[in-house]
């Protein structure tokens, strides 16, 4: 006897590829079942097939999807979930065309958020991050990455990661935690960035001991950390047993993309300014290109990451919100899918692969997230959409009908169930 059985799924996207990520032409392949059915017991999928094949199954709860699209829960592989304050006061500067690096020099940007995060209590950060996490879930995301990076000192960085860990336990969702202590150079350490990086590296042992992070990340960018500094820091992180990520080539083509691929990073993120040579390197690499078109959109820039070059060159592309208070204040992964279609020129099939299997791979959660398969946890989304093309096509609304996390309904009608 099943706990829940969904029938009459117009399209059931299983995303059950043979490989743990999809690259190049394979991103145009979308494994799915027409008129599908899926059932689970104790939060674990025990049946996947057609509605006709499910006709003799018994279930306590049978949901007629009436031709709606059904997919795995989506994966958001790049968020800055835990932070204090907000930055709406910077809108006027941005409207005047003041570049972000100039806002940073004026004490705004990340420095403003660092101050608010340092001053916030654990409880205040927890309450705020929980609010945002519920909204993320309401858009169909059931696996998420959460970075620190708004502390820039040991105490606050650890506080951010502990908040994320508390939320993961409370909601039993799939979460990857990333230590981004090297998100910026504190104003008081501008003359000695190497000393600051050494201070952050001294936290690696604590992070391992308390199981607070799986990844270490760095912002490799002009005016922040150089290629050499990033290489040395991430090498230490790998030696300490962490997987690594890089905020690479967001503003200037510094070579961060090449570094990410050379060092074997799980992902290289942003990549708006990546060189043509760097773009071509993804085809022969297992590093996932995590693209964040919401950031380009919000900063009102004209140039987006070269997704077409990466995919056509044989690379693996994932999509993320980059949810953060300064350059991408949105929890809406569906809007990112819209932007991927309109601005990155990705096909609908590529987009769905980019928010499921490839995003799961980017945070090393490919064994538990991003696809529907017997024996996996029942992270499932029913959409108010007749087919998979409809969600990237129809923008500005939440298309979620229901979200199931480990078989339990956590969101309905685009709202989190309290």
N, C-alpha and C positions, 0 to 999 in steps of 0.2 A: 504494500500500500504506500503510494507516494504521499508526500505532504502537499505538494502543489504540482499541477500539470497545466501548462499553457498549450492550447490547441489553436488551429486556424491562424497561425502566424503567416501572414502573406509572404514575407521573406524572413527567414531565420538565418541571420549571418553568424555562422559558427566561427569564422576566421581560423579554421583548423588547417593551417598550412603544414607541410611536411617539415619545414625548417622553423627555427625559433625566431627568425625575423625575415622580412622580405625585402629584396633589393631590386633596383632597376625595373625591368619589364615585369617581374613577378609582382610588383606593387599594383599592377593593373588587374590581378587575379583576385576575385572576391569569393571565397568559399561560402556557399549559402544553400539553403534548402527551401524550395517553394512549398507553400502550404505546410509549414513545419510545425513540429511539436517538441516541447522540452519539459522534462519533469525532474523533480529533485526530492530527496528525503534527507532530513537532518542537515540541511544546508549544502548537500553535495549532489551534483548532477548525476542522475542514474539512468536517464533516457534522453536520447536525441534522435529524431527521425521525422517522418511525415505524420500528419494528422491521421491518415488512414492506418498507419502502422501503430498508432497509439490508441486505437479504438477499443481495445480490450483491457487497457490499463485501468487500475483503480486508484483514485486519489481523493484525499479528504477535501481538496480545494481544486476545482477545475475552472480555469479562466479562459473564456472564449475571446481571443484577441481580435476576431472579426476582421482579419486581413491586415492588421497592423504590422509594422516592421518590428522585429525583435532582434536585439544584438547583445553581445557581451557588454558589461559595464566598461565605460571608457577609462582611459589612463591619462592622467595629466602629469608628465614627467619633469616639469620645471615650474615650481611655485616658491614664492617667498611667503609662506603661510603665516608665520609668527612675527608680528611687529607691533610697535606702538605708534599711536598718532595717525595722521593722514597728511596729504600734501596739496589739498585743493588751493591753498594760498599761492602756489607756484603757477597757477593757470595764466595769470596776467603776464608773467615773464615769458612763458612759452608762446603766448599770443603775439608778443612783441618780437618773437624770433630769437630770443636769447638761447644759445646752445646749452645743452645739459652740462657740459664740462665747465661752462662759465657760471651756471647756477651753483655748481659744486664749489667753485672757487669762492663764491659769495657766502658759503656756509649753509647753502640750501641743499637740495637733493638728498643724497643718502645721509649726509651729516645731520639733517633735520630729523630723519627717522631714527638714526642712531641715538640721538639725545632722548627722544621720546621712549625708545625701547629700553634704554638704560634706566630711565626714571620710573618705568612701569613695574608694578609688582608681578610676581608669578601669576597670581590670581587674575589680575587685570589682563595680562597677555593671554591667559587661558580662555577667559570669557570672550575676548575679541577674536582669537583664532578659531574658537569653536563656532562662532557666528559665521565666519567666512567658510569654514569647512562644511557646514550644513548647506550653505548656498552652493558650494562646489558639487556636493553630492546631488543636489536637486537638479543639476544640469546633466546628470547621467554618468558622472565620474564615480568609480568605485575603487580606484587605486590612484595614489597621489604621491608625489615627491614633495618634501618640505625642507627648505634650506634655512640655515641660520644666516648670519651675515649682517645683522643690524645691532650687534653688540660692540664688535671691534675691541673687546676686552674679554678676558677669560670668564669672568663672572656672568656677563650678560649673554655671551655666546652659549654657555652651558645652560643658562636659564631658558633660552629659546628652544634648544634641543630637548630639554626636559618637558617643556610644554607640548611639543610635538609628540613625544613618547606617551605622555598622558592621554592625549587625544586618540592616538592609535589604540591604546588599551581600552578606552571607553567605548569606542565605536567598532572595534574589532575589524577595522578595514585594513587593506593592504597599503602600507606606507613605507617609503624609502626616505631615510633622513640623511641630509647632506650637510657637512660642516663647511661653511663658507666664511670662516673667520677672515680670510683674505679677500674680502669684498671691496675694500677701499683702504687707503692709508689714513689713519687717524690724523687730524690736523696737527696734533702735537708730535707726530712721528714722521713728518714729511721729510726730514733730513736723514732719517735712518730707516728706510723701508725694510732693509734686510734684517735689522734688529726686531722689527715688528713681526716679520714672517717667522723668525726663530721663536718668538714668544708664542705665536699661534701653533707652531709645530710642537711645542712643549705640551700642548693639550692632547696630542694624539693618544698617549698612554691612557689618560683618563677617559677619553671617548671610547676606547676599546674596552676598558675595564667595566664601564657603566653601560655599554651597548647603546650609546647615544647616536652613533652615526655609522653608516655603511660606506659613504662616499666623502671625499674631500674635493672641494672645488676652489677655483681662484678666478679673479677678474683680471684677465690678461689684456691690457688695453693701454693705449697711450695716456700718460699722466697717472696711471695706476701701477700695475706690476708689469715688468718687462718680460720678454721671452726667457731670458736667462734666470731671472728670479722665479718665474713660474715653473720652469723645468726643475730647478733645484728643490723647490718646495714640494712639487707633486712627486718627485722621485722619493723624497723622504716619506711622503704619505704612502706610497706603494710599498716601501720597505717596512712600514708599520702595519701593513696588512689591509689597507683601504683600497677600494676601487676609486678612480679619479674621474673628474669632469672638468671642463674648462668653459668659462664665459669667454668666447673667442671672437675676435674680429667683428665686434658689434659696430664700432664707429670708424676705426682706422684698420687698414689691412696690415696688421702687425706681424702676422705669421702664427697666430694662435691656433688656427685650424690645422696647419701642418704639424705644430707641436702636439696637438691632441691625438692626431693619427699616429705620429711617430712614437709617442709614449704609450699608446694603446689605451687611450681613455674610453670609458663606456660611452660617453657622448661628448660632442662639441656643440655648444649652444649659442644661438644668435646668428652669427655667420653672415651678416648683411654685407660686410665689406670683404668677405673672403675672396682671394684672388682666383682667377680661372684655373690656375694650376692646383690650388688647394681644393677647389670644387671637384676636380677630376680625380683626386686621390681617394675619395670615398668609395669608388668602385672596387678597389682592391683592399678595402679595410672593413673591419667589423665595428668600427666606431660609428655610432648612429648620429646623424645630423639632426639635432633638435631645433626646429625653426619656430620663431615666436613672432608671427606677423602682427599680433596685437600691439606689440611694442612699437613697431614701425608706424602703424596706424595712429597710435595715440600721440607719438612724438611728431606726427604730421610730416613724416619724411616721404620722399618720392621713391627711394630705392628699397626694394624688398630683397630678401635672401634669394639666391638663385636656385630655387627648388628644382626647376626643370633641368638645369645643368647637372645637379646632383643625381636625380633619378635617371635621366637619360644616360648618364655616365656609369650607371650600375650601382649607385649608392642606396643606402637605407635612410629614409627620412621619417622623422616623427614630428608631431605638432604639440605645442603646449601653450598655456595661457600666459606664462611668466607673471602670474598674479603678484603684484607688488604695489606699494602705495605711490610710487613716483612715475614709472614709465609704462605700466600696464595694470591699472586698477580695475580689473575685471576677473570674475570667477567663471565667466561664461565660455566654456570650451566650444559650444556650438557656434558662437560668433567667430571663433578662431577657424572653425571649419569653413564658414562662409568666406572669410578672408583668404583662406588657402585656395579656394576655388577662384575668387575674383582677382587676387593680387599675386598669388604664387603660381597660378595657372595649373594647379593640380587637378586631376580628374577625380570624380566622386569615389571611384574605387581606390585610388591612391590615398585619398583623404581618410577613408575608413581604416585602411591599413595603418595609416600614420597615427591614428588616435587609439589603436588597440595593440596589435602585435608588436609594432616597432616601438611604441611608447613603453610598453612593458619591458622590452629588451633594453631600452635606454636606462632603466632603473633596476635592471637585473631581477625583474619580477616575472619573467616570461614563463616560469613554471606554475604560476598561480593566477596570472591576470592576462587579459587581452584576448581570450578566446573561450569558446564554449566546447567542452569536451567531457565525456563521462569520467567521473572520478575527481573532477575539479569542483571548487566551491561555486555555488550558484549565485554569481554576480551577474545579474541580468537586467536589461532595460527593455521595457515596452514603450514604443514611440507613437505619438499621434501623427503618424506619417504612413502613407501607403507603400513606400519603397525607400531604398537607401539614398536615392538621388534627391529626395525631397528635403532632407535636413540641411545639406549644404546650400540648397537652392533658396529656401524660404528663410530670410534672415530677420533678426530682431525680436524673436519670440522664443520661449522655451517649449520645445516639442515633446518633452518627457510626459508620458502617461504614468508610468510606474517604474521605480527603481527598487530592485531586490539586492540586498547585501547579505551574502551567505544564506540566501533563501528567505530572508525576512524583508518585508516591504518597508523601506525607509523614506520613500518620497512618492508622492502622488500628485498628478496635475501640476507638476513643476514646483511643488512646495515640499519641504522636508516635513516629515510626520513627527511631531513632538510626542 
